[in-house]
Amino acid sequence: MYHRIADVPNDPRGTAVTPENFSQHLEYVGRTCHPMRLVDLVEALRAHSLPRRAVAVTFDDGYASVFEGAYPLLASAQIPATAFITTGWIDQPHEFWWDALDRVLLSEDVPDDLHLSVRGQSYKWTTGSREQRLEAHGAIRQMARAATEEERNTLLASLYAWAGVDRTPSAGSRAMTRAELLHLAQDGLVELGAHTVTHRVLATLPAEDQRAEILESRSRLEAIINHPVLAFAYPYGQTEHFTDETVRIVQNSGFQVACTAVQGLVEPGNDLFW
């Protein structure tokens, strides 16, 4: 369950893997495991014919580093993968909101105090040291995760102004373009899956909003690649981030499989939407 294949200056969640490390991972997987496309792994599960040490390589969110950094290494190793795309960021000039928080709040060159107003409530943090900035970062990330897109954009605008930085993405943080997605789809080594439009916590949304996030992400992606999108990944992926209703929506929408971020092994008999 990868995200970025890139060297990045700030990575508080540990979601970036360097190309050098990723190359070593692929060498190990190719030598000791049975790498498979996710859709082929699903068929093997259904047929109770899963090979020993089967592995499906996946990427969440849709970072351009999947195309620039991971794809050439996957091609060299001839290991297939699936990339789950958050479609609201396709072709966008700015970075994912969580990377913007990292870049702004974890920079050394920021004021020593931060005042924010979120949903009419005032907050204040001291930000002189890295430890203090990490504390503020954690609190603000939780607020941003629960916010609507409009609220989040307002929050980010306040932070950009406070830090005196613009919205230009840092290296390794932009999302893929339509052209890059189409290239991957046409090559076939990396299949594309849906990951909602705006990466909201689905458990916090009414069923109709969940359905819109799920179905629109698939339809946008299918319009780009002109190919059915059969796999879905729940944003954030832990059990508190989606509900039984979410699972029913995904299952009834024509997807063949949905991935969580719950640790464990996959085996015949597992629910394909968990």
KOLSEFI-534684 format. One line per field, with one value per atom (N, C-alpha, C): atom name; z negated, y, x. Coordinates in nm, 2 decimals. Example, Ala and Ser with C-alpha at 12.3 -4.5 7.8 and 13.67 -1.06 7.14 Angstrom:
! KOLSEFI-534684
atom c(N,CA,C,N,CA,C)
Z c(-0.78,-0.78,-0.78,-0.71,-0.71,-0.79)
Y c(-0.57,-0.45,-0.33,-0.22,-0.11,0.00)
X c(1.32,1.23,1.32,1.28,1.37,1.29)
END
This chain:
! KOLSEFI-534684
atom c(N,CA,C,N,CA,C,N,CA,C,N,CA,C,N,CA,C,N,CA,C,N,CA,C,N,CA,C,N,CA,C,N,CA,C,N,CA,C,N,CA,C,N,CA,C,N,CA,C,N,CA,C,N,CA,C,N,CA,C,N,CA,C,N,CA,C,N,CA,C,N,CA,C,N,CA,C,N,CA,C,N,CA,C,N,CA,C,N,CA,C,N,CA,C,N,CA,C,N,CA,C,N,CA,C,N,CA,C,N,CA,C,N,CA,C,N,CA,C,N,CA,C,N,CA,C,N,CA,C,N,CA,C,N,CA,C,N,CA,C,N,CA,C,N,CA,C,N,CA,C,N,CA,C,N,CA,C,N,CA,C,N,CA,C,N,CA,C,N,CA,C,N,CA,C,N,CA,C,N,CA,C,N,CA,C,N,CA,C,N,CA,C,N,CA,C,N,CA,C,N,CA,C,N,CA,C,N,CA,C,N,CA,C,N,CA,C,N,CA,C,N,CA,C,N,CA,C,N,CA,C,N,CA,C,N,CA,C,N,CA,C,N,CA,C,N,CA,C,N,CA,C,N,CA,C,N,CA,C,N,CA,C,N,CA,C,N,CA,C,N,CA,C,N,CA,C,N,CA,C,N,CA,C,N,CA,C,N,CA,C,N,CA,C,N,CA,C,N,CA,C,N,CA,C,N,CA,C,N,CA,C,N,CA,C,N,CA,C,N,CA,C,N,CA,C,N,CA,C,N,CA,C,N,CA,C,N,CA,C,N,CA,C,N,CA,C,N,CA,C,N,CA,C,N,CA,C,N,CA,C,N,CA,C,N,CA,C,N,CA,C,N,CA,C,N,CA,C,N,CA,C,N,CA,C,N,CA,C,N,CA,C,N,CA,C,N,CA,C,N,CA,C,N,CA,C,N,CA,C,N,CA,C,N,CA,C,N,CA,C,N,CA,C,N,CA,C,N,CA,C,N,CA,C,N,CA,C,N,CA,C,N,CA,C,N,CA,C,N,CA,C,N,CA,C,N,CA,C,N,CA,C,N,CA,C,N,CA,C,N,CA,C,N,CA,C,N,CA,C,N,CA,C,N,CA,C,N,CA,C,N,CA,C,N,CA,C,N,CA,C,N,CA,C,N,CA,C,N,CA,C,N,CA,C,N,CA,C,N,CA,C,N,CA,C,N,CA,C,N,CA,C,N,CA,C,N,CA,C,N,CA,C,N,CA,C,N,CA,C,N,CA,C,N,CA,C,N,CA,C,N,CA,C,N,CA,C,N,CA,C,N,CA,C,N,CA,C,N,CA,C,N,CA,C,N,CA,C,N,CA,C,N,CA,C,N,CA,C,N,CA,C,N,CA,C,N,CA,C,N,CA,C,N,CA,C,N,CA,C,N,CA,C,N,CA,C,N,CA,C,N,CA,C,N,CA,C,N,CA,C,N,CA,C,N,CA,C,N,CA,C,N,CA,C,N,CA,C,N,CA,C,N,CA,C,N,CA,C,N,CA,C,N,CA,C,N,CA,C,N,CA,C,N,CA,C,N,CA,C,N,CA,C,N,CA,C,N,CA,C,N,CA,C,N,CA,C,N,CA,C,N,CA,C,N,CA,C,N,CA,C,N,CA,C,N,CA,C,N,CA,C,N,CA,C,N,CA,C,N,CA,C,N,CA,C,N,CA,C,N,CA,C,N,CA,C,N,CA,C,N,CA,C,N,CA,C,N,CA,C,N,CA,C,N,CA,C,N,CA,C,N,CA,C,N,CA,C,N,CA,C,N,CA,C,N,CA,C,N,CA,C,N,CA,C,N,CA,C,N,CA,C,N,CA,C,N,CA,C,N,CA,C,N,CA,C,N,CA,C,N,CA,C,N,CA,C,N,CA,C,N,CA,C,N,CA,C,N,CA,C,N,CA,C,N,CA,C,N,CA,C,N,CA,C,N,CA,C,N,CA,C,N,CA,C,N,CA,C,N,CA,C,N,CA,C,N,CA,C,N,CA,C,N,CA,C,N,CA,C,N,CA,C,N,CA,C,N,CA,C,N,CA,C,N,CA,C,N,CA,C,N,CA,C,N,CA,C,N,CA,C,N,CA,C,N,CA,C,N,CA,C,N,CA,C,N,CA,C,N,CA,C,N,CA,C,N,CA,C)
Z c(0.00,0.00,0.00,0.12,0.13,0.16,0.15,0.19,0.29,0.23,0.32,0.33,0.45,0.47,0.50,0.40,0.41,0.29,0.30,0.19,0.16,0.03,-0.01,-0.14,-0.15,-0.27,-0.40,-0.40,-0.51,-0.49,-0.57,-0.56,-0.69,-0.77,-0.90,-0.91,-0.81,-0.81,-0.76,-0.71,-0.65,-0.53,-0.44,-0.32,-0.20,-0.21,-0.09,-0.10,0.01,0.03,0.14,0.11,0.21,0.33,0.45,0.56,0.54,0.47,0.44,0.35,0.25,0.16,0.23,0.31,0.39,0.48,0.55,0.64,0.56,0.44,0.36,0.32,0.29,0.26,0.38,0.50,0.62,0.64,0.62,0.64,0.55,0.42,0.32,0.36,0.39,0.43,0.55,0.65,0.78,0.75,0.66,0.63,0.54,0.44,0.34,0.34,0.41,0.41,0.55,0.55,0.68,0.70,0.76,0.79,0.89,0.86,0.95,0.96,1.07,1.08,0.98,0.92,0.82,0.87,1.00,1.05,1.07,1.10,1.12,0.98,0.88,0.74,0.70,0.73,0.70,0.77,0.89,0.96,0.90,0.86,0.79,0.66,0.58,0.46,0.48,0.58,0.61,0.65,0.72,0.77,0.67,0.55,0.45,0.51,0.59,0.66,0.64,0.52,0.50,0.49,0.56,0.55,0.42,0.38,0.25,0.26,0.16,0.15,0.26,0.29,0.39,0.33,0.41,0.37,0.48,0.43,0.52,0.47,0.56,0.53,0.56,0.46,0.49,0.44,0.50,0.47,0.44,0.34,0.31,0.35,0.39,0.41,0.55,0.62,0.76,0.78,0.70,0.71,0.84,0.90,1.02,1.01,0.89,0.87,0.90,0.90,0.95,1.09,1.17,1.31,1.33,1.27,1.29,1.22,1.10,1.02,1.02,0.99,0.97,1.11,1.20,1.33,1.40,1.42,1.49,1.41,1.28,1.20,1.21,1.20,1.22,1.36,1.46,1.60,1.61,1.55,1.55,1.48,1.37,1.29,1.35,1.44,1.49,1.38,1.28,1.17,1.19,1.20,1.22,1.09,1.10,0.98,1.01,0.91,0.92,0.85,0.91,0.86,0.84,0.71,0.68,0.68,0.77,0.80,0.73,0.66,0.61,0.72,0.79,0.92,0.91,0.80,0.79,0.81,0.80,0.81,0.95,1.03,1.17,1.24,1.29,1.37,1.28,1.15,1.07,1.05,1.04,1.03,0.88,0.79,0.65,0.59,0.48,0.42,0.34,0.30,0.20,0.07,0.01,-0.10,-0.22,-0.24,-0.35,-0.32,-0.20,-0.16,-0.18,-0.15,-0.17,-0.32,-0.41,-0.55,-0.59,-0.54,-0.57,-0.53,-0.41,-0.35,-0.43,-0.47,-0.53,-0.68,-0.75,-0.90,-0.95,-0.86,-0.91,-0.86,-0.79,-0.75,-0.87,-0.85,-0.96,-0.96,-0.85,-0.83,-0.84,-0.96,-0.98,-1.11,-1.13,-1.25,-1.37,-1.49,-1.61,-1.67,-1.62,-1.67,-1.56,-1.57,-1.47,-1.53,-1.47,-1.51,-1.39,-1.42,-1.31,-1.37,-1.27,-1.30,-1.21,-1.28,-1.20,-1.25,-1.16,-1.19,-1.30,-1.30,-1.40,-1.53,-1.55,-1.67,-1.65,-1.75,-1.75,-1.81,-1.74,-1.79,-1.79,-1.88,-1.89,-1.92,-1.84,-1.87,-1.87,-1.95,-1.95,-1.85,-1.75,-1.65,-1.63,-1.74,-1.73,-1.71,-1.77,-1.75,-1.66,-1.62,-1.53,-1.61,-1.74,-1.82,-1.83,-1.85,-1.85,-1.72,-1.61,-1.48,-1.45,-1.49,-1.48,-1.56,-1.67,-1.75,-1.68,-1.63,-1.56,-1.43,-1.37,-1.24,-1.27,-1.37,-1.40,-1.43,-1.51,-1.54,-1.41,-1.33,-1.21,-1.11,-1.10,-1.01,-1.04,-1.17,-1.21,-1.17,-1.19,-1.15,-1.00,-0.92,-0.77,-0.72,-0.79,-0.74,-0.75,-0.86,-0.88,-0.80,-0.74,-0.68,-0.54,-0.50,-0.36,-0.27,-0.14,-0.05,-0.06,-0.08,-0.09,-0.22,-0.33,-0.46,-0.45,-0.39,-0.38,-0.30,-0.19,-0.11,-0.18,-0.26,-0.34,-0.45,-0.51,-0.61,-0.54,-0.43,-0.36,-0.32,-0.27,-0.23,-0.35,-0.47,-0.59,-0.63,-0.61,-0.64,-0.54,-0.41,-0.31,-0.35,-0.38,-0.41,-0.54,-0.64,-0.76,-0.74,-0.66,-0.63,-0.52,-0.44,-0.33,-0.22,-0.19,-0.08,0.02,0.14,0.25,0.26,0.35,0.36,0.46,0.50,0.59,0.53,0.59,0.52,0.50,0.40,0.38,0.47,0.49,0.57,0.51,0.60,0.55,0.49,0.50,0.44,0.53,0.66,0.75,0.78,0.83,0.87,1.02,1.07,1.21,1.30,1.42,1.52,1.60,1.68,1.76,1.86,1.91,2.01,1.94,1.82,1.75,1.72,1.67,1.64,1.77,1.88,2.00,2.05,2.03,2.07,1.99,1.86,1.77,1.82,1.84,1.88,2.01,2.11,2.24,2.23,2.14,2.13,2.06,1.96,1.90,1.78,1.75,1.64,1.51,1.51,1.39,1.41,1.35,1.36,1.27,1.30,1.23,1.15,1.03,0.95,0.89,0.84,0.79,0.64,0.60,0.46,0.41,0.46,0.44,0.52,0.51,0.58,0.49,0.36,0.27,0.15,0.14,0.03,-0.11,-0.11,-0.24,-0.32,-0.45,-0.54,-0.51,-0.44,-0.40,-0.51,-0.63,-0.74,-0.79,-0.76,-0.81,-0.72,-0.60,-0.50,-0.49,-0.46,-0.43,-0.31,-0.31,-0.20,-0.06,-0.04,0.10,0.14,0.04,0.06,0.08,0.00,0.02,0.16,0.21,0.34,0.45,0.43,0.53,0.53,0.42,0.41,0.48,0.46,0.51,0.66,0.70,0.84,0.93,0.88,0.97,0.99,0.89,0.91,1.02,1.02,1.12,1.26,1.27,1.40,1.46,1.37,1.42,1.48,1.40,1.44,1.57,1.58,1.70,1.82,1.80,1.91,1.97,1.88,1.92,1.99,1.93,1.99,2.08,2.09,2.18,2.15,2.02,1.98,1.85,1.82,1.69,1.57,1.47,1.34,1.24,1.20,1.13,0.98,0.94,0.80,0.74,0.61,0.52,0.40,0.34,0.21,0.13,0.00,-0.09,-0.14,-0.13,-0.18,-0.33,-0.36,-0.50,-0.54,-0.51,-0.50,-0.63,-0.75,-0.87,-0.89,-0.98,-0.99,-1.04,-1.11,-1.15,-1.04,-0.93,-0.82,-0.71,-0.72,-0.63,-0.71,-0.65,-0.73,-0.64,-0.70,-0.63,-0.51,-0.52,-0.41,-0.30,-0.34,-0.23,-0.15,-0.22,-0.16,-0.07,-0.11,-0.02,0.10,0.09,0.20,0.30,0.26,0.35,0.41,0.33,0.39,0.49,0.47,0.56,0.68,0.68,0.79,0.90,0.89,1.00,0.99,0.87,0.85,0.82,0.84,0.82,0.68,0.64,0.51,0.45,0.32,0.25,0.14,0.13,0.04,-0.08,-0.19,-0.32,-0.35,-0.46,-0.51,-0.64,-0.66,-0.78,-0.76,-0.85,-0.83,-0.84,-0.76,-0.77,-0.63,-0.63,-0.51,-0.44,-0.31,-0.23,-0.20,-0.21,-0.18,-0.13,-0.06,-0.01,-0.12,-0.08,-0.18,-0.23,-0.21,-0.26,-0.18,-0.24,-0.18,-0.08,0.05,0.15,0.13,0.05,0.03,-0.10,-0.17,-0.29,-0.27)
Y c(-0.12,0.00,0.12,0.16,0.27,0.40,0.51,0.64,0.71,0.77,0.84,0.76,0.76,0.70,0.82,0.88,1.01,1.04,1.12,1.18,1.31,1.32,1.44,1.50,1.63,1.69,1.67,1.66,1.64,1.53,1.43,1.31,1.26,1.34,1.30,1.17,1.13,1.01,0.89,0.91,0.80,0.74,0.82,0.76,0.77,0.82,0.83,0.73,0.66,0.56,0.61,0.61,0.66,0.56,0.60,0.51,0.40,0.43,0.33,0.21,0.25,0.15,0.08,0.15,0.08,-0.02,0.01,-0.08,-0.21,-0.19,-0.31,-0.39,-0.32,-0.39,-0.48,-0.42,-0.49,-0.61,-0.59,-0.71,-0.82,-0.79,-0.89,-0.96,-0.87,-0.93,-1.02,-0.97,-1.05,-1.18,-1.18,-1.30,-1.40,-1.35,-1.44,-1.46,-1.38,-1.38,-1.40,-1.40,-1.42,-1.29,-1.19,-1.06,-1.08,-1.02,-1.03,-0.90,-0.88,-0.77,-0.79,-0.69,-0.70,-0.77,-0.74,-0.81,-0.96,-0.99,-1.14,-1.20,-1.13,-1.19,-1.21,-1.12,-1.14,-1.26,-1.28,-1.40,-1.53,-1.52,-1.64,-1.67,-1.56,-1.58,-1.64,-1.60,-1.65,-1.80,-1.84,-1.97,-2.06,-2.00,-2.08,-2.13,-2.05,-2.10,-1.99,-1.93,-1.82,-1.88,-1.83,-1.89,-1.86,-1.94,-1.92,-1.78,-1.71,-1.58,-1.48,-1.48,-1.38,-1.24,-1.15,-1.01,-0.92,-0.82,-0.71,-0.58,-0.51,-0.39,-0.28,-0.19,-0.08,0.05,0.16,0.30,0.38,0.46,0.54,0.68,0.75,0.90,0.94,0.89,0.93,1.03,1.02,1.10,1.09,1.20,1.19,1.10,1.09,1.00,0.86,0.82,0.68,0.67,0.77,0.77,0.79,0.89,0.93,0.84,0.79,0.72,0.57,0.53,0.39,0.31,0.37,0.30,0.25,0.33,0.27,0.15,0.16,0.05,-0.08,-0.05,-0.16,-0.23,-0.14,-0.20,-0.28,-0.23,-0.30,-0.43,-0.44,-0.56,-0.65,-0.59,-0.66,-0.71,-0.61,-0.64,-0.55,-0.60,-0.52,-0.44,-0.34,-0.27,-0.21,-0.15,-0.08,0.05,0.16,0.30,0.35,0.38,0.43,0.58,0.64,0.78,0.87,0.97,1.07,1.17,1.17,1.23,1.38,1.44,1.58,1.66,1.59,1.65,1.63,1.56,1.53,1.67,1.69,1.81,1.94,1.93,2.05,2.10,2.24,2.29,2.29,2.26,2.26,2.12,2.10,1.97,1.93,1.80,1.75,1.83,1.85,1.94,1.89,1.76,1.72,1.75,1.75,1.78,1.93,2.01,2.15,2.18,2.11,2.13,2.10,1.99,1.95,2.07,2.11,2.21,2.34,2.38,2.51,2.50,2.41,2.40,2.34,2.27,2.20,2.28,2.39,2.47,2.54,2.56,2.63,2.78,2.84,2.98,3.03,3.01,3.06,3.14,3.22,3.30,3.21,3.27,3.19,3.16,3.22,3.20,3.19,3.11,3.09,3.10,3.19,3.21,3.17,3.09,3.05,3.05,3.08,3.08,2.97,2.86,2.75,2.73,2.74,2.73,2.82,2.94,3.04,3.03,2.93,2.91,2.95,3.02,3.07,2.97,2.95,2.86,2.93,2.89,2.96,2.85,2.85,2.76,2.84,2.80,2.85,2.76,2.82,2.74,2.77,2.80,2.84,2.72,2.60,2.49,2.38,2.28,2.18,2.10,2.07,2.00,2.07,2.20,2.28,2.28,2.29,2.29,2.15,2.04,1.91,1.90,1.96,1.95,2.03,2.15,2.23,2.15,2.09,2.02,1.91,1.83,1.72,1.77,1.88,1.93,1.98,2.06,2.12,2.01,1.91,1.80,1.73,1.71,1.65,1.74,1.88,1.97,1.96,1.96,1.97,1.84,1.73,1.60,1.60,1.66,1.66,1.77,1.86,1.98,1.95,2.04,2.04,2.09,2.08,2.13,2.28,2.35,2.49,2.54,2.47,2.50,2.48,2.37,2.33,2.44,2.48,2.58,2.71,2.75,2.87,2.85,2.74,2.71,2.72,2.66,2.66,2.80,2.88,3.02,3.10,3.07,3.14,3.10,2.97,2.92,2.97,2.97,3.03,3.17,3.25,3.39,3.41,3.32,3.33,3.29,3.19,3.15,3.23,3.30,3.38,3.29,3.19,3.10,3.09,3.05,3.03,2.89,2.86,2.72,2.63,2.68,2.59,2.46,2.35,2.22,2.20,2.13,2.09,1.97,1.95,1.84,1.71,1.62,1.49,1.50,1.61,1.62,1.65,1.67,1.70,1.57,1.58,1.46,1.44,1.32,1.29,1.37,1.38,1.45,1.35,1.40,1.31,1.23,1.30,1.23,1.12,1.14,1.04,0.92,0.95,0.84,0.76,0.83,0.76,0.67,0.72,0.64,0.51,0.52,0.40,0.31,0.36,0.27,0.20,0.27,0.21,0.11,0.13,0.03,-0.10,-0.08,-0.20,-0.26,-0.22,-0.27,-0.22,-0.10,-0.04,-0.02,-0.09,-0.07,0.05,0.11,0.23,0.20,0.24,0.22,0.36,0.36,0.48,0.50,0.63,0.66,0.78,0.80,0.92,1.04,1.15,1.27,1.36,1.37,1.47,1.41,1.28,1.21,1.25,1.26,1.28,1.15,1.17,1.05,1.01,0.90,0.87,0.84,0.79,0.77,0.89,1.01,1.13,1.19,1.13,1.18,1.11,1.18,1.11,1.01,0.91,0.81,0.87,0.97,1.02,1.09,1.16,1.22,1.12,1.01,0.90,0.84,0.82,0.76,0.86,0.99,1.08,1.08,1.07,1.07,0.94,0.83,0.70,0.69,0.72,0.70,0.80,0.93,1.03,1.01,0.96,0.93,0.82,0.72,0.62,0.67,0.75,0.80,0.90,0.98,1.07,0.99,0.89,0.81,0.73,0.67,0.60,0.69,0.81,0.91,0.94,0.93,0.96,0.84,0.72,0.61,0.52,0.55,0.47,0.32,0.29,0.15,0.13,0.02,0.00,0.01,0.08,0.08,-0.01,-0.11,-0.23,-0.23,-0.15,-0.15,-0.02,-0.02,0.10,0.08,0.20,0.20,0.30,0.27,0.36,0.46,0.59,0.69,0.67,0.68,0.66,0.51,0.44,0.30,0.22,0.28,0.21,0.20,0.11,0.07,0.19,0.29,0.41,0.51,0.49,0.58,0.55,0.43,0.40,0.31,0.29,0.22,0.10,0.02,-0.09,-0.03,0.09,0.16,0.19,0.23,0.26,0.13,0.03,-0.10,-0.14,-0.13,-0.16,-0.08,0.05,0.14,0.10,0.07,0.02,-0.11,-0.20,-0.33,-0.33,-0.24,-0.23,-0.14,-0.08,0.01,-0.06,-0.19,-0.26,-0.28,-0.24,-0.27,-0.42,-0.47,-0.61,-0.63,-0.52,-0.54,-0.40,-0.39,-0.27,-0.30,-0.21,-0.23,-0.13,-0.19,-0.11,-0.09,-0.03,-0.01,-0.09,-0.19,-0.28,-0.39,-0.40,-0.49,-0.64,-0.73,-0.87,-0.93,-1.06,-1.14,-1.16,-1.17,-1.20,-1.35,-1.41,-1.55,-1.59,-1.70,-1.74,-1.74,-1.69,-1.67,-1.53,-1.45,-1.31,-1.23,-1.14,-1.05,-0.96,-0.96,-0.89,-0.74,-0.69,-0.55,-0.50,-0.59,-0.56,-0.59)
X c(0.09,0.00,0.09,0.14,0.23,0.15,0.22,0.16,0.26,0.36,0.46,0.59,0.65,0.78,0.87,0.92,1.00,1.07,1.18,1.25,1.18,1.12,1.05,1.11,1.11,1.17,1.10,0.96,0.88,0.78,0.79,0.70,0.66,0.57,0.54,0.46,0.39,0.31,0.38,0.50,0.58,0.52,0.47,0.40,0.49,0.61,0.70,0.80,0.83,0.94,1.03,1.16,1.25,1.26,1.29,1.30,1.40,1.51,1.61,1.55,1.47,1.41,1.30,1.22,1.12,1.17,1.29,1.35,1.39,1.44,1.48,1.35,1.24,1.12,1.08,1.08,1.04,1.13,1.26,1.35,1.31,1.28,1.24,1.11,1.01,0.88,0.89,0.97,0.98,1.05,1.15,1.23,1.16,1.08,1.03,0.88,0.81,0.66,0.60,0.47,0.39,0.31,0.38,0.31,0.19,0.08,-0.04,-0.11,-0.18,-0.28,-0.39,-0.44,-0.54,-0.66,-0.71,-0.83,-0.80,-0.68,-0.65,-0.64,-0.60,-0.60,-0.74,-0.83,-0.97,-1.03,-1.00,-1.05,-0.99,-0.87,-0.81,-0.87,-0.91,-0.98,-1.12,-1.19,-1.32,-1.31,-1.20,-1.18,-1.11,-1.08,-1.00,-0.87,-0.81,-0.68,-0.57,-0.57,-0.48,-0.34,-0.24,-0.10,-0.04,0.05,0.13,0.20,0.20,0.27,0.23,0.10,0.05,0.06,0.10,0.11,0.05,-0.03,-0.07,-0.02,0.06,0.12,0.02,-0.01,-0.11,-0.05,-0.11,-0.08,-0.20,-0.21,-0.32,-0.30,-0.41,-0.42,-0.39,-0.29,-0.27,-0.16,-0.05,0.06,0.13,0.19,0.26,0.39,0.44,0.56,0.53,0.40,0.37,0.40,0.38,0.41,0.56,0.61,0.75,0.85,0.82,0.92,0.89,0.77,0.73,0.72,0.65,0.62,0.74,0.85,0.96,1.02,1.02,1.08,0.99,0.85,0.76,0.78,0.80,0.81,0.94,1.05,1.17,1.16,1.09,1.08,0.96,0.88,0.76,0.67,0.64,0.55,0.43,0.31,0.19,0.15,0.07,0.02,-0.11,-0.17,-0.30,-0.28,-0.32,-0.32,-0.46,-0.49,-0.62,-0.62,-0.70,-0.69,-0.80,-0.76,-0.85,-0.87,-0.98,-1.00,-1.01,-1.04,-1.06,-0.93,-0.81,-0.68,-0.62,-0.68,-0.63,-0.61,-0.49,-0.46,-0.46,-0.47,-0.47,-0.33,-0.31,-0.18,-0.13,-0.22,-0.18,-0.17,-0.11,-0.09,-0.20,-0.20,-0.30,-0.30,-0.41,-0.42,-0.33,-0.31,-0.23,-0.08,-0.04,0.10,0.12,0.01,0.02,0.04,-0.03,-0.01,0.13,0.18,0.32,0.42,0.40,0.49,0.49,0.37,0.35,0.39,0.33,0.34,0.48,0.54,0.67,0.79,0.77,0.88,0.95,1.08,1.15,1.12,1.09,1.08,0.94,0.88,0.74,0.73,0.63,0.61,0.61,0.63,0.64,0.50,0.40,0.26,0.16,0.07,-0.04,-0.17,-0.25,-0.39,-0.48,-0.58,-0.67,-0.82,-0.91,-1.05,-1.11,-1.17,-1.22,-1.37,-1.46,-1.60,-1.64,-1.59,-1.63,-1.56,-1.47,-1.40,-1.25,-1.20,-1.06,-0.96,-0.85,-0.74,-0.61,-0.52,-0.39,-0.28,-0.17,-0.06,0.07,0.16,0.30,0.37,0.45,0.51,0.66,0.72,0.86,0.96,0.92,1.01,0.94,1.02,0.96,0.86,0.88,0.79,0.66,0.66,0.54,0.47,0.54,0.48,0.41,0.48,0.42,0.29,0.29,0.16,0.05,0.08,-0.02,-0.06,0.04,0.01,-0.09,-0.07,-0.16,-0.30,-0.32,-0.45,-0.52,-0.45,-0.50,-0.54,-0.46,-0.49,-0.62,-0.65,-0.77,-0.89,-0.87,-0.98,-1.00,-0.89,-0.90,-0.96,-0.93,-0.98,-1.14,-1.19,-1.33,-1.41,-1.33,-1.39,-1.45,-1.54,-1.58,-1.47,-1.48,-1.37,-1.36,-1.48,-1.48,-1.41,-1.44,-1.38,-1.23,-1.19,-1.05,-0.97,-1.03,-0.96,-0.95,-1.05,-1.04,-0.93,-0.92,-0.82,-0.68,-0.66,-0.53,-0.49,-0.59,-0.56,-0.51,-0.57,-0.52,-0.38,-0.35,-0.21,-0.11,-0.14,-0.05,-0.02,-0.12,-0.10,-0.01,-0.04,0.04,0.19,0.22,0.35,0.42,0.34,0.40,0.45,0.38,0.41,0.30,0.33,0.23,0.18,0.09,0.04,0.11,0.23,0.31,0.35,0.31,0.34,0.49,0.53,0.67,0.70,0.83,0.86,0.81,0.75,0.70,0.56,0.50,0.36,0.25,0.28,0.16,0.09,-0.03,-0.11,-0.08,-0.12,-0.11,-0.20,-0.16,-0.24,-0.32,-0.42,-0.50,-0.41,-0.31,-0.22,-0.14,-0.10,-0.02,-0.11,-0.23,-0.33,-0.36,-0.38,-0.41,-0.29,-0.17,-0.05,-0.05,-0.07,-0.07,-0.18,-0.30,-0.41,-0.38,-0.32,-0.30,-0.19,-0.09,0.02,-0.03,-0.12,-0.18,-0.11,0.02,0.09,0.03,-0.01,-0.07,-0.22,-0.31,-0.45,-0.49,-0.60,-0.64,-0.77,-0.78,-0.90,-0.94,-1.06,-1.13,-1.09,-1.08,-1.05,-1.12,-1.25,-1.33,-1.28,-1.36,-1.33,-1.24,-1.28,-1.21,-1.15,-1.15,-1.08,-1.14,-1.27,-1.34,-1.34,-1.36,-1.39,-1.53,-1.55,-1.69,-1.78,-1.73,-1.82,-1.89,-1.84,-1.90,-2.00,-2.02,-2.11,-2.24,-2.35,-2.48,-2.46,-2.55,-2.53,-2.53,-2.61,-2.62,-2.48,-2.42,-2.29,-2.18,-2.19,-2.09,-2.11,-2.23,-2.25,-2.20,-2.22,-2.17,-2.01,-1.95,-1.80,-1.75,-1.82,-1.77,-1.80,-1.92,-1.96,-1.90,-1.89,-1.83,-1.68,-1.61,-1.47,-1.45,-1.54,-1.52,-1.56,-1.67,-1.71,-1.61,-1.54,-1.44,-1.32,-1.28,-1.17,-1.20,-1.32,-1.36,-1.36,-1.40,-1.41,-1.27,-1.17,-1.03,-0.97,-0.99,-0.91,-1.00,-1.13,-1.22,-1.21,-1.22,-1.20,-1.28,-1.34,-1.41,-1.32,-1.36,-1.28,-1.35,-1.28,-1.33,-1.29,-1.20,-1.14,-1.16,-1.18,-1.20,-1.12,-1.07,-1.01,-1.07,-1.10,-1.17,-1.06,-1.09,-1.00,-0.97,-0.84,-0.79,-0.80,-0.91,-0.91,-0.92,-0.92,-0.95,-1.10,-1.14,-1.28,-1.36,-1.30,-1.38,-1.40,-1.34,-1.35,-1.45,-1.52,-1.63,-1.72,-1.84,-1.95,-2.00,-2.09,-2.15,-2.23,-2.28,-2.35,-2.26,-2.13,-2.03,-2.00,-1.98,-1.95,-2.06,-2.19,-2.30,-2.31,-2.28,-2.28,-2.17,-2.05,-1.94,-1.98,-2.03,-2.07,-2.18,-2.28,-2.39,-2.36,-2.24,-2.21,-2.13,-2.11,-2.04,-1.89,-1.84,-1.70,-1.68,-1.56,-1.54,-1.46,-1.40,-1.32,-1.30,-1.29,-1.26,-1.15,-1.05,-0.94,-0.95,-0.92,-0.91,-0.76,-0.73,-0.60,-0.58,-0.66,-0.66,-0.55,-0.46,-0.35,-0.40,-0.34,-0.38,-0.35,-0.36,-0.34,-0.48,-0.48,-0.59,-0.59,-0.71,-0.72,-0.86,-0.87,-1.00,-1.11,-1.23,-1.34,-1.35,-1.25,-1.25,-1.36,-1.42,-1.52,-1.44,-1.47,-1.39,-1.41,-1.50,-1.52,-1.47,-1.39,-1.32,-1.17)
END
